[in-house]
Amino acid sequence: MSTILLVEDDVDLAEIWAELLEIQGHDVRVARTVSMARGLDVHDVDVAVIDWTLPDGSGAEVIANMRQRGFDAKLVITTGHGGDEVPEGTSGADVVMRKPFRVRELRQVIGDLTSSQAD
């Protein structure tokens, strides 16, 4: 299927999401911090799911670093804080998801994004 990058600092949440996406046949890579995300190859990633607030920085830093390294795929930003404002136009996100959301919603978003890449 597709290669998915999850950047999520909540260990339990990241494991659940990764397991369920792997069951669907996706190759899933997980990073829990900005630093970890910087160390991952992003050239073959089809969809990145990035938490906006991370322990060592922000999702914006991850996105900027990925773009500098040639990332040009679909992007989902997640945020669990009602006060977190994802600036319009600066993130380049295809979808912004506010936590909490159901896993089936994440699967649907990823399915929609990966099927639109195939078109």
C-alpha positions in Angstrom: 0.0 0.0 0.0 1.5 3.3 1.1 4.3 4.5 3.4 3.0 6.5 6.3 5.2 8.6 8.6 3.7 9.2 12.1 5.2 11.9 14.2 3.4 11.6 17.6 4.8 12.0 21.1 2.1 10.0 22.8 3.6 6.5 22.8 0.4 4.6 23.3 -1.5 6.6 20.6 1.4 6.2 18.1 1.5 2.4 18.7 -2.2 2.0 18.3 -2.3 4.1 15.1 0.8 2.3 13.7 -0.7 -1.1 14.4 -4.0 -0.4 12.8 -2.4 1.2 9.7 -0.1 -1.8 9.4 -3.0 -4.1 9.6 -4.4 -2.2 6.6 -1.2 -3.0 4.7 0.6 0.3 5.1 4.4 0.6 5.9 4.5 2.8 9.0 7.4 4.7 10.4 7.1 6.4 13.8 9.0 9.3 15.3 8.2 10.8 18.7 10.1 14.0 18.5 11.3 16.6 16.1 14.9 15.2 16.4 13.7 11.6 15.6 11.8 12.8 12.6 14.8 14.6 11.2 16.6 11.3 11.2 14.1 9.5 9.0 14.2 9.1 5.2 11.1 10.9 3.8 11.7 10.5 0.1 9.3 7.5 -0.2 6.7 8.7 2.3 3.2 9.0 0.8 1.5 10.6 3.8 2.9 12.2 6.9 0.8 12.5 10.0 2.4 15.1 12.3 1.4 16.2 15.8 1.6 20.0 16.0 3.0 20.1 19.5 6.0 17.9 20.3 8.3 17.8 23.3 11.3 19.3 21.6 9.6 21.7 19.1 6.6 21.9 16.8 5.1 20.2 13.8 6.1 23.3 11.8 9.8 22.5 12.4 9.3 18.9 11.3 7.4 20.0 8.1 10.1 22.6 7.3 12.9 20.1 7.7 11.0 17.5 5.6 10.4 20.0 2.8 14.1 21.0 2.8 14.9 17.3 2.3 12.5 16.9 -0.7 9.3 15.8 1.0 6.4 16.6 -1.4 3.6 14.3 -0.4 0.3 14.5 1.5 0.3 16.0 5.0 -2.0 15.6 8.0 -1.5 17.7 11.1 -3.0 16.6 14.4 -3.4 18.7 17.5 -4.8 17.9 20.9 -4.9 21.4 22.3 -7.9 23.5 21.6 -5.7 26.6 21.8 -3.2 25.3 19.2 -3.7 27.3 16.1 -2.3 25.9 12.9 -1.5 28.9 10.8 -3.4 28.9 7.5 -1.1 28.6 4.6 2.1 28.1 6.5 1.7 24.4 7.3 0.8 23.2 3.8 -1.4 20.6 5.4 -3.9 18.7 3.3 -6.0 18.0 6.5 -5.9 19.2 10.1 -7.4 16.8 12.6 -8.3 17.9 16.2 -7.8 15.3 18.9 -9.6 13.3 20.1 -10.7 11.7 16.9 -11.6 8.1 16.1 -9.1 5.8 14.5 -11.5 5.1 11.7 -11.5 8.9 10.9 -7.7 8.7 10.5 -7.9 5.6 8.4 -10.5 7.3 6.2 -8.4 10.5 5.8 -5.3 8.4 4.9 -7.4 6.3 2.5 -8.7 9.4 0.8 -5.3 11.0 0.5 -3.6 7.9 -0.8 -6.4 7.2 -3.3 -6.1 10.7 -4.6 -2.4 10.2 -5.2 -3.2 7.2 -7.4 -5.6 9.3 -9.6 
